[in-house]
Amino acid sequence: MTDAPNATASKNEAADLTAITHEEIFAGHLGGKLSVELSSPLDTQRDLSIAYTPGVAQVSRAIAEDAALVKRYTWTDRLVVVVSDGTAVLGLGNIGPRASLPVMEGKAALFKKFAGLDSIPLVLDTTDVDEIVETLVRLRPSFGAVNLEDISAPRCFEIEKRVVEALDCPVMHDDQHGTAIVVLAALNGAAKVQGRNPADLKVVVSGAGAAGVACTNILLAAGIKDVTVLDSRGIIGRERLDLNEVKSELAQRTNPRGLSGSAADALAGADVFLGLSAGKIPEELIASMAPESIVFAMSNPDPEIHPDVAAKYASIVATGRSDFPNQINNVLAFPGVFKGALDAGARRITEGMKIAAADAILGVVADELAVDKIVPSPLDPRVAPAVADAVAAVARAEGVA
């Protein structure tokens, strides 16, 4: 087993982030962050005859006779497309497909670095749900899996559902499920450090967008019973008449104590705050939480409450940022999830596979857990293989492989 990265080195790297210059950032993106590399030689006339004409015709004829051979003799079976319409990019919002490309290239680079998977960005110049689904259906022969990325809510829910139904390959909207997987791992890690049962925690989720809904769903699936969700108008409950279809359905499965009102009403006596919105949370509300509280302030680049302020009241604090301890980062999940799904030949990514991924992430640091280390470092090389193995095993056990 590979050793975890040196802790001192990680701290130094985090400190160095503040010294990154404008010039360094743009230089790092010059010409894009991706390239295509050859897996077969093209140095001689013989090489050319094998890789291209006339040799390639034999392979094409074989695939025409047996379509299953495409998995063996092309890269399709291991190719992930990172798909976005640019409507919800990072904290930048609706900036369009072209401006989203640096993010999608980065995501593709992470697939290669952490899971060894080839991946290409596919940004679409449309926000029409039907057109997005139809485009992916028509392009299906070209790829093996779909990572949906930075698509605004509530459209993202319908797009993912319809793409999953239309395609016979792994599909996951990472803003939803990658976030949810790592949040579950982190919450289980925090509870283990404190010697608490996660099922007994009172959890408040701030944000009912893509990440908020998915995190709520995975927490409920993992057995956490008391989850209360906040949107911009307060607590989501059955008495609310201003809810869209997604929130209305969520109201049927959350808020078991029937709370109503604002964030102040939700957070009073709560054990966990999970921030997944751009809204700010006043210090006094964190102070009103139960003893030994847990705060995950995950908005980027500006958390809902500054970690140093939250730490005055909470026992464990996590963010989405790399310059504070306990970084909850999707890169802990998505490379391994897709690798495991593709390794198993899975037709879809199930809730069981997601929960297995969360357990595997936590398992990597099970013997190293501390208040400032409830999940592994995003750079820990042990994570993706562990997640992939766990996901593949569940895919086979559940019969989706």
Secondary structure, 3 states (H helix, E strand, C coil): CCCCCCHHHHHHHHHHHHHCCHHHHHHHHCCCCCCCCCCCCCCCHHHHHHHCCCHHHHHHHHHHHCHHHHHHHCCHHHEEEEEECCCCECCCECCCHHHHHHHHHHHHHHHHHHHCCEEEEEECCCCCHHHHHHHHHHHHHHCCEEEECCCCCCHHHHHHHHHHHHCCCCEEEHHHHHHHHHHHHHHHHHHHHHCCCHHHCEEEEECCCHHHHHHHHHHHHCCCCEEEEEECCEECCCCCCCCCHHHHHHHCCCCCCCCCCCHHHHHCCCCEEEECCCCCCCHHHHHCCCCCCEEEECCCCCCCCCHHHHCCCCCEEEECCCCCCCECCHHHCHHHHHHHHHHHCCCCCCHHHHHHHHHHHHHHCCCCCECCECCCCCCCCCHHHHHHHHHHHHHHHHCCC
